[in-house]
Amino acid sequence: MEPINKINGRIVAIPINDIDTDQIIPARFLKTMDKAGLGRDCFADWRYNADGSLKADFVLNKSEYQEAEVLIAGSNFGCGSSREHAPWALLGAGFKAVVSTDFADIFKNNALKNGLLPIIVDRETQEQLISLAEEDPTTAVTVDLESQALILPDGRRVEFPIDSFSKYCLLNGVDQLGFLLSLEDQVENYETTHPSRVQTT
């Protein structure tokens, strides 16, 4: 997992509320446990016609939004089933962060564990970002994870919440297993300096 400190990226908006994980990555793509290639299937039912051709009117298919790294979404993003493939697909599609007023808890936790940053903002900020993205496809924002701030083009800083453990892992580019393995020396030292508490009879 790549460390995240600052993200300087263009934005794209899908201002639809209650986007669920089956819309992010339809169930037919869940047979694989390989993350590779899931990016092309992100929002597949919205992105492709029945014959596999691109739907010209879907925002992610428009050339001017191809470099977007920050997705501005409607409210209650990531609801529905708990599939971890959803953040995999978003990451594969090039996104590093998703901005919404609120996220489904399981999606948020899966995102954080996989290096996708869910950013919670107030509705006014959400609406401003949606307008900016629709008016100018080159609009970019800065995400400063260390200070937990989303910096808008006009310089306004919007603070966002994140738990300390997830923040540490993202800043250092480690997942939960990697964090535990980093403590191996401390665990071994504890085991050798503390007598066993197992009682024998």
Order of alpha helices (4+ residues) and beta strands (2+ residues): beta-alpha-alpha-beta-alpha-beta-alpha-beta-alpha-beta-beta-beta-alpha-alpha-alpha
